[in-house]
Amino acid sequence: RAEYQEYRAFMKCIFAKSYRDAIADFEDCKSRYGDSYVMDHSYSFYIALSKIQLNEYEEAERLLEADILAQKKERGEDLIHFLAYFYLGISKYEQKKYEEAIEVFDRAINLYPEFSDVIYYKANCIGRLGDIEQAKELLILAESYGVKGFSINEDNSIYERYPYQVRWENNKP
């Protein structure tokens, strides 16, 4: 358990897509060992990612905000992982909090300016708010970065698509 449970939970979240089982494993790990890290992210991050996949957006938002705060205290604002902002923005996007999502997506873009996925979802938010021209411009930018491979760059993303990851194939998302 001490050696492999966290990785098993990660595998359930990213590969098996068994989100409730992943949450159970990560919560058990947190209770035994604290909110540690596996594959560059906290257990809370993966719980939040699983909650997003289960449409539990408010809980995901709460967990990601706490994760970002913990990263900020531990490493400073410039070293917060951009995926924490990306998925916090996604949780807000799914709740139709488009202005808030844009603010959070901009934080991810500040850390990773070519991040095609975040630009794509920011464009969707802007389009839903009615600025179709700006949304189109951002979609073109997102595509230009996406076809160059500027996407989620986690080690395992070459094997398995991460939630909300855009695959830029045949010049179409």
Salt bridges, closest charged atoms under 4 A:
ASP25 OD2 - ARG8 NE 2.73
ASP25 OD2 - LYS12 NZ 3.04
ASP28 OD2 - ARG1 NE 3.71
ASP28 OD2 - ARG32 NE 2.86
GLU56 OE2 - ARG20 NH1 3.60
GLU56 OE1 - LYS51 NZ 3.11
GLU59 OE2 - ARG62 NH2 2.50
GLU61 OE2 - LYS92 NZ 2.69
GLU61 OE1 - LYS97 NZ 3.12
GLU65 OE2 - LYS92 NZ 3.66
GLU77 OE1 - LYS72 NZ 3.29
GLU100 OE1 - LYS92 NZ 2.86
ASP106 OD1 - LYS122 NZ 2.57
GLU133 OE2 - LYS136 NZ 3.90
GLU154 OE1 - HIS41 NE2 2.92
GLU154 OE2 - HIS81 NE2 3.55
GLU160 OE2 - LYS17 NZ 3.00
